[in-house]
Amino acid sequence: MTLQHPRWTIAARPALVGLAVVSAIVGAFAMVRAAPNVWAVDAERNLEAARALLNGSFGTVVDYLYSPLAAALAVPALAVPTDGAVVAWLTFELVVLMVGTAVATRDMEVPDRLLVGIVVICFLPILYDLELGNLTVVVAASVALIAWTPDRVASGIPLGLVLATAPKPQLIPVLIWLAVFHRRALAGAIGTAALATLAGVALAGPAAYATWVEILRAPRYLGGERVINLALWFLPLPLALGGSVAAAGAFVVALRRGYWPGLIAAICVGLLIAPYTLIYAAGVLLVGVPAAARAAPRAVLGLAVTAPIALVLAFPVWVGAVLALAVLVPADRWSASPMRRRPSAPDPETGGGGAPASAAAAAAPELDDLAELS
């Protein structure tokens, strides 16, 4: 199996082996090193919020920013020991990862599928998310369900549940992308979020939601002296503002370039200009990897190899490099999307290429395309 470009060729199997080995070694070291401080922190915090909700003291759990509905959904988990609930959540996320990887690699050879699975699980943001018990894997899955399938109202339901329980600021650019390419799914997401929020108010009560809104207006986490924030806002203000303007401009350009550049740019911009960002949030970028790997395999391999170090030492720079890929890779290199859709293909609704309504209709990632670049 080879990845070919008019000027160079990459042997995909050795590249995957090397990437899997590096990812596993760095990932294992990072997980062991961080475990004493971060193991199940977010999962246990959600369980604490569920207890607080039952006790009528929602809002007292430090740094809990999810909605009362998220806490209410965690209440049944209180019936089992904490360790059991944590293991159940970890198992669920691992199953989601395995299913997503299996779908994306379904026509690859078994050894390559296993190697890709190792790379995905050991991708530092994903590993960190699993270790914390966060829900980035669920967020990524909800975006993938939209991006990898035709535009339907039903495909937006999982994202709507995410918006109702954990409305992360980084998703705002993704919603803009949906407004351009997936309007039905956007309607499904917004409608689901509205209905789920109403259900949350009925379950938790208006007072809990009022408390939550006050928390979101001034999160104590951002006011802490030792706050960790990897978004542009940890830089001096002039650099942060300049970088934010540049990122927003790049997003506009990428949206005009097409379906996949727009999605990748949306995720990057969300990471860069959200009020706060931590490493695990970058796990959503996996949704666009199949398309990016086909458009620019060498660049994607370089980004993957440098990710374990760059994400820790220079997060905005690495994410900015991914954003640059979405903007700078020639449009004709994106012409064969993971469903082999060409932006220039006639569109039944507009008569032109790259139209929003139909660009999504054939978009579904298949990493097996990499095996066919020969």
N, C-alpha and C positions, 0 to 999 in steps of 0.2 A: 504494500500500500504506500502510495506516494502522494504528496501535495505538490502540484506543479503550477508554475507561473511561467510566462514566456521567457524569463531570464534566469530562473533558478528552480530547484526541486528540493523538497524536504521529504525524507523517509519518515512517514507518519508513525510507524510502530516504534522505532527507536526513540523518536521524539516524545511519544507518549510514555514510554518506559522511563526515560530520564525525568520527565516532568512528574510522573507518579512517585518516583523514588525521592526526588527533592521535596515534593509536597508532603509526603508521608514523614520524612525525617524532620523537617522544619515544623510540621504540624504537631507531631508527637512531642517535640521539645517544648513548643509553645503551650500545649495543653497541660503538660505536667508542671511547667513553670508557673502557669497562671491558676491552676486548679485550687490551691489553698485560698485564693482571694475571690474567685469568681464562680466557683462551681455552684450551679443551680440558684444563683442569687436572684435572677428575675423570676424564675418559677416559684421560688419560695415567697418572693414579694407579692406575687399574684395571689397566692394562698392566704397570705396575711391580709391582703385587701378584701378577700372574700370573707374572712372572719370579721374584719372591721365592718363590712357591710351588714352582716348578720347582727352585729352588736349596735348598729346605729351610729357608728363612728367613722364612716367612710371619709377619707381625706387625711387620716392621721398616719397612714403608712408613708414613711419618708421616701421621696423620689418616685412615688407611684403616679404615673401620668396616664394610665389607661382609663377608659370610661367605667362608670358603675356597672354597665352591662358586662364588661370583661370580668369584673369581680363576681358578678352574679353567675356567669357561666362557669366560674371556677368553684362555686359552692359545692357541687356534687363531689368534687375531688377531696373535700374535707372529710369524706366518709372513710377514706383509706389513709394509711400512714403517709407522712410527707415524702419519705423516700420512695414509696410506691407510686405516688402521684408524679414525682419527678421522673422516675424511670418510664412511666406510661407516656408522659409528654415527649421525652427523648425518643422513645420507640416510634411514636406517631410521626415525629419530624423525620426520622431516618427512613420510615416507610415512604413518606412523601418524596424525599430525595431519591430513593431507589426507583420509585414509579416514574418520576420525571426524567431521570437519567435513562431508564429503560425505554421510555417513549422516544426520547431524542436520539437514541442510538440503536433503534430497533433493527436496522438493516446492516449494522456493522458486525464484524466478526466477534465471536465471544471474547477472545483475549483483549481486543480493543475496548469492548464495552466494560470489561472489568477494570481496565486501566483508567478509562474515563471516570468510572464510578469512584475510584480511589482519589483521583484529582479533585472531583467535585466535593467529596466529603472532607478532604484535607485542605480545601481552599480556606485560607485563614479566616475570612469573615464567616463562613459557614461553620467552621470548627468552633469559633468563638461563640456564635449564636447557640450551637448545641450545648456548649459548656455552660452558658448562662441560663439556658432554658428560656431564651427569648423566642420571638416568633417571626424572625426574618424569613425562615424557610417557608412559612405559611404565606407571608406577603409575596415572596417570589413566586410561589405556586399560583396564587390568585392572579398575578400579572401574567404568568405564562399561560394560564387557562384562557386568557383573552388573546394574547399575542400569537399563540400557536394554533388558534382555531378561527373559523369564520365568525363574522360579527353577528352575535346573537344577544338578546337581552339576558338570557339565562347565564351566559358566560361571565356576566358582570356581577352575579350574585355573591360569589366568594369575596370579591374585592369590596363589595358593599358591606359585608360583615366585618371585614378588616377596618373599613372606615368608621364603622359604628363602635368598634371596640378599641382600636389603636390607631387613631387618625394621625399618622406620622406626616410631618410637614414635607418630607422628601417625596411624598406621593403627588404633590400638587402639579409638578411638571408632567407626571405620567397622566394625570387627569386631562391636562391640556392636549397631550398626544392622543388620548382617547377621543377628545372632541373633534380631532382632525380625521382619525382613521377608524375609530370604533364607536360610532355614536350610539348604536343600539346597546352595546355593552356598557357604555357610560350611563345610559338611562337606567339599565338594570342595576348598576352599582349605586347610583344616587337613590333610586327608589328603594332598594334593599336597605341602604344606610338609614334612610328616613324611617322606614317601617321598624327596623331593628332598634333605632333610638327611641321610638315611641314605646316599643315593648320594654326597653330598658327603663324608661321613666315609670312605666306601670309596675315593673318588678322592684326597682330600687327606690323609687319615690323622687319627686322633684327636688327635694332638699339635697339629695346626694349629687344630682346633676348640677345644681347651683354651686355646690362646693367644688365639683370637678372643674367647672368653668373658671372659678376663681384661681384654682391651682394652675391651670393652663395659662392664665394671664400673666403670671409671674412665677414660673417654676423655681422652686428653691434650689434645684440642682444647678441651674445656670448661675446662681448667685454665690455658689460656694467658692472658697478660696482655692481648692485643689480640683476644680472642675476639669474634666477631660473633654475637649471639644475638637474634633478633627475637621470641622467645616472651615470655610474661609474666615469665619469671624474670630478665630483664635489669632489671626494675623493682625498687625497694626491696621487701624481703620482705613487709611488710604489704600493699602494693598487689598484689604478685604472688599472695599467698594469697587475698586478697579477690576479685581478678579470676578466679582459678581456680575458686573456689566459685561465683561468679556464672555463669561459663561452663558449669560442670557442671550447675547448676540449669536454665539455659536449654536445655541439651541434653535433659534429661529432659522439659521442657515440649514441645520440638519433636518428640521421639519420639512423644509422645501426640497431637500434632497431625496426624501423617500421614507418609507415605512420603517425599516430597520435602523437607519441612521437616526431617525427621529426618536425612536424608542430608547436607543442606547444613550443619546444625548439627554433625553428627559431624565433618565435614571442618574446620569452623572451630575446634571445641574441640581437635581434634588439633593444629592449628597453634598455638593459644594456650598449651596446657599441656604440650606435649612438652618434654623437657629442653632441646632446642635446635631452633630453626627458622630457616631462611634464606628469602629471597624466593621462590626457585624452588619451594618446597614448596606455595605457594598455587596453583600451576597445576592442582592436582587439583580446585579449585573449578569449573573449566569443566564438569565432569560435570553439575552441577546448574543450569547457566545456562539451558538451554531451559525447564525448569519454572519457574524463578524469573522469567524474562522474561515468561512468560505470566501469572504471578500478580501481578507488580508491575513492569510494564515501565518506568515512570518511575524507580522506585528503582534498578532494575538499570542503566538508562542512566546515572544519576548516579554509581553506584558504578564503572561502567566508565570514565567520563570522569575521575574523580578518582584512579583506580587508579595511573597512572604516578607521580604525586607522592606520594599518600598511602601507598603501599606502601613507599616509601623513607623518608619522614619520620615516618610514624605507623602502622606496620604493625599493631600490636594494635588501634588505633582503627578502622582500615579493616576488618579481619577481624571485629572486634566489631560493626561496622555490618551486615555480611553476616549474622552470627549473629542480630542483632536483627530483620533482615528475615524470617528463618526462623521467629522466635517471634511477631512482631507482625502480620505480614500476616494478615488475617482468614482463617479456615479455608475459607470459601466461595470465596475467591479461588484457593485451591489445588484447587478441586473438579474443574477440567478439567486433569488432568495431561497431559503430552505425548502420552499415548495416549488422552486424553479420558476417563480413568477418574475417576469421582466418588467421593470417600471415603464418601458416603452410600449408594452403590449396594449392593444386597444381595450378600452373599458366600456362595457355595455351601457353604463349609466352616463358616462361623460364623453365617450368617444375618444378619449385621450389616454395617455400613459400616466401611471402612478397616481390614479385618482384615489382619494381617501376611502370612498365607500367600498371599492373592490380590492384595494391593496391588501386589506385585511382578510378578504374572503378566501384567499389562497395561502395565507401565511401560516405555516406550521413548521417548526424547526426539525431538521433531520441531520444529525451529525454524520450520517452515512454519506452525505454529499462529499465530505472530505475524502472518503475512500474512493470516490469516483473521479477525482481530479487527476486523472492520469492520461 
